[in-house]
Structure formats: structure tokens, C-alpha cells
Amino acid sequence: MSERAERLRQARIRAGYQFASDAANALGMVASTYRAHENGQNEFEHSEAEVYGRKFNVDPYWLLSGKERQMAGEGAAPPGITDAGPPNGTIVDNLIGQGKKIPVFGQAVGGVDGEFIMNGNVLYEVMAPPILAEVSGAYAVSVSGDSMSPRYEDGEICFVDPTRPVRRGDYVVAQIRLEEDGAPLAYVKRFVRHNTSELVLEQFNPPKVLRFDAHTVHSVHYIALAGNA
């Protein structure tokens, strides 16, 4: 377990959540996604640290770095765990009917490279994770096939932020329109580059580089997180 993951585990316990699943339910997120952050399987970044910090009453900077944040005109600020009093509430049954739902797109069987037709067909709806709750147009896709294994497995849900710019190395959902009047094809891949001539994506299984003419690219959207719904 990484030091960052261990700090998250300590913060969760001291905030009064006995089990990781309790914390995931309180956060409104997929349990497997949270567990992957707490056991060190996947690193969490600044946006997730902000969410965890608010829920567990700790400094997100401490969660990420283990260091105390310096406050203007003062000494180091405590990370928030040692000074926190006991929780002033109790864990009760989950609230039902609150929050934002987003659509999940996809199909049972994908193409050779895991692509599927993005024709607006909604498989079902899921609750939006906290980091996407206020994002306009957020959606999710169901992974088809194992072309991105072990990063994403067949049937796993990828939650998409269409407003966030993508950078090299990000994981994305790219929509490619090969026919002028046809529905675009959606690909879950790793982003390499996108310029005026082409879009370049990478897949893992088998290792492969996919290239698309720039004029066929409908959209390239950032995958914020993934897990089993």
C-alpha cells in the first residue's frame, strides 16, 4: 500500500467510517473505485483529494503529500486528523432519490478494437460520482471487450467529463464519424495527440496505435474515473 493510500485509509477510519464500503456509499461513488484508491491500486489526484478531504475533514494537500500546508502569517497548519473531535453524527441508511443520474452508453459486443456505435442508445442510468455531479453533459460508457485490459475490463463503467481538456496520456472516449450521415463510433483508449491532420490513440491488448483523419473526429472526452456500477 502506498503512503498516500494509507493516509486515505487513516482519514476514513478517524472520520467514523468503519469499512471502505461505508465511505463509498457516503461519497456516492462506486465502491470498487474508492477501494482502488485506498489500497493503492490506483492513485487518486487533486480533484478526488478535494472530495475526500471535505468528507473526512482533512486537508487534501496532506492526503496527497503527507506534508502540512503553510498558512500565511502562521506556522504549519495541522492536517486535520489529530485535532478532529469525534463525529457529531451517526451513519444511517442511504438516502434514496437524491442526486444526479447520468446515462450509460454502449453495447454488449464491441468491434475489433472495442468500438461501439454511439447512436444515443442508453443502456441504463447510474448515479453521477461527486466529481461529476455539477458537470453539464456528463455521461458514462460501458467498456466492450478487453482491448484496454488491464486498465479497463469488459463491462466496466467509464465516467466521462466532456468539459475537461485532454492531455497526452489521459484516457478518453473518442467519437469517430466515418460516414457523413452515420452514427459515430466510440473508442475507449489512451490519448496520444490530436492536431489538424490526425487523432492518434493507443490501446493495450494487443498493443496498437490507432490513427484517424482529423475530419472524422466528432469529439474526444476525458474519462474522470471508472469502476463497476
Secondary structure, DSSP 8 states (H G I E B T S, - for coil): --HHHHHHHHHHHHTT--SHHHHHHHHTS-HHHHHHHHTTSS---HHHHHHHHHHHTS-HHHHHHS---B-TTSSB---SSTT----SS-------S-S-EEEEE--SS--TTS-EE-SS-EEEEEE--GGGTT-TT-EEEE--SSTTTTTS-TT-EEEEETTS---TT-EEEEEE--STTS--EEEEEEEEEE-SSEEEEEEETTEEEEEEEGGGEEEEEEEEEEE--
